[in-house]
């Protein structure tokens, strides 16, 4: 891999109202987890969407699977819209020929999170797996 294709990773530490975000393309780790109800979702996620836009434009598809793991415990309605925008970038990678998947992790008993995952699964054209988690695990 040439230096031109190496993109800096994006790491945002979690707070009580914002999720942990780790986008590390060199290690193929794309993760969002925790809570997402920032005071201004568009402002909070703007650098994330900018980073993804840059990544999608610079990334040369290869054969190795790229997975976004989403493990949110709670998110508000303004985050819901931003998540769809975010998933669209992964859809763009998939359409460019990059093997891509989204894993929507949710606690087994959390039917609202499961329903949200089902809605996203229906909305995007990228392999989208719903993964129920047993809390004891």
N, C-alpha and C positions, 0 to 999 in steps of 0.2 A: 504494500500500500504506500503510495507516495505521500509526502507531507501535505500536498495540496488537498488531499481528500480527508485528512484528519481534521475533525471538527471538535472544538473544545466541548467538554461535557457541561451540562447545565445541572446545577445542584441548588435546590432551594430548601432550606431547613424548615421543618414544620413548626407551626405555632398552634395555639388553641383553636384558631379559626381558619388556618390555612394548611394545606397538605404538604407533605414531603414530596418533592419532585426530584427524581434522578433520571436524567437523560444522558446516558453514557454510550455513545455509538461505538466507541472503540472496544468496549466490552459487551456490546449488544444488550445493554440493560436500559430499559425504559420503564419507569415506575412512577405511579402517583398513588399516595396512600395517606389516610388520616381523615380529617374533616376539611370541608371546603365551604365556608360561609364568610368569605372576606367582606368587609364593608363595601368594597367596590371590586367585583369579580373581574370586570373588564380591565381595570388598572392592574390588578394582581397578575392576571394571566397574559397581559400584553407581551411581556418579555418571553414568556413560554411560547406563545404563538409565533413571535418573531423568530425565535430560535428554530422552531419546527419549520417555518417557511424557508429559512436559510438551509437547513439540513435537507429538506426535500429537493431543493434546487441543486445542491452540491452533490448529493448522494448518487453514486453509480450503483445500480442494482447488481447484486451478487446472488449466489445460491443459498446463502446461510439465512435461516429464519430470523426475522426480527419480530420481537414480541413486546407489546405494551401491556404491562400488568397494572390494572386499576384495582385498588383495594381501599375504596373510600368507605368510611363508616357513616358519614352523613354529608350531604351537599344541598345547597339551597337552589332555588329556581334559576337565579342568574348564573350560577355555576353550571347548571344543566345545559344551558345554551352554549356556553364556552366549551364544555366537554364535547358537544357535537362538532363544533369547529375544530377542536383538537383531533378528534377521530377522523375528520375529513383529510387531515394531513397524512395519516397512516393509510387512508384509502388511496390517496394520491401515490404514495410509495408502492402500494399493491398494484395499482394500475400501471405503474412504470415497469412492472415485472419483478419487483422485490417480493420474495416470500414474506408475508406479513400476517400477524394475527394480533387480536386484542383479547386479553383474558380479563374478564370481569369477575373479580373475586368478591364474594359476599357471604356473610354469616348465614348458615342454613336456615335459621328461623326468621331472617329479615326479609319478609316478602316484598316490602317496598323497594329494597335494593335489587331484589331479583326482578321485579317488574320493570324497574328503570333499565336494568341490563337487557331485558327482552325488548324494550322499546328501542334502545340503541342498536341492538342486534338487527332489528328490522330496518333501521334507518341507514345503515352503512353497508357498502359493498366490499367488505373485507372479512375474512374468517374471524368470527367473534364467538368466543367460548365463554359460557357462564359456568363458574366454578364455585359450587357451594363449599363453605368451610365449616368444619365442625369446631365449635369454640374450644373444646378440650385439646384440640390438636396443637 
